[in-house]
Amino acid sequence: MKLYSLSVLYKAEQKAVLLKAAYDVSSFSFFQRSSVQEFMTFTSQLIVERSAKGSRASVKEQEYLCHVYVRNDSLSGVVIADSEYPSRVAFTLLEKVLDEFSKQVDRSEWPSGCPASIYYTALDDYLSTYQNPREADPMSKVQAELDETKIILLPLAHEQLLFTSGLVLVASASHWSPPVTSRPPDGALRDVDALCPGAQKCSPWGAVLPACAVQMLVGNALSQ
């Protein structure tokens, strides 16, 4: 994301008067900077001239996105940025700058003013500060933190779902038991008694069978 220019203008009857401007053309080559700055000044004036009072708009111009805000008192502002820069932050910046400008510069100076005669030095600082909308705008910072939280929570939720599914499978398996008849066949009991003397006295019909008897019963049941 990149901000290239921030301008304050006055919308006169015939044309837009540039009152103050700040530019960041450091991303262009040295030989292009002068022409790029002139292009941005011309574009800002043209957009204000074609915009109605009390309006806000975002205009696509080549690879740039121009955000314009014209107040009802004809004081206007234009931000030229790349297409990735959030429009909401651009208009927040314009509203803040125009409000501050109107308080510091007398209204009588607007129609006939020019960058050399108008004393207002905050544009360069605003242009620098708002290069990173997350740091300059509280809402953008909150939104960025929410987006980062979503990115973290999504894989965690996926892992939790897998873990929970595994627990359900384990729990289901732990509650399974082979079907047991009301009483094992007599042959099975004789085999158990031969393997574990006295096992019938400790049968499920009296107490708990020893482990060896359980193994014997299950083996016989499976072989039948």
Buried (B, 14 or more C-beta within 10 A) or exposed (E): BBBBBBBBBBBBEEEBBBBBBBBBBEEBEEEEBEEBBEBBBEBBBBBBBEBEEEEBBBBEEEEBBBBBBBBEBBBBBBBBBEEEBBBBBBBBBBBBBBEBBBEEBEEEBBEEBEBEEBEBEBBBEBBBBBBEBBEBBEEBBEBBEEEEEEEEEEEEEEEEEEEEEEEEEEEEEEEEEEEEEEEBEEEBBEBBBEEBEEBBEBBBEEEEBBEEBBBBBEEBBEEE
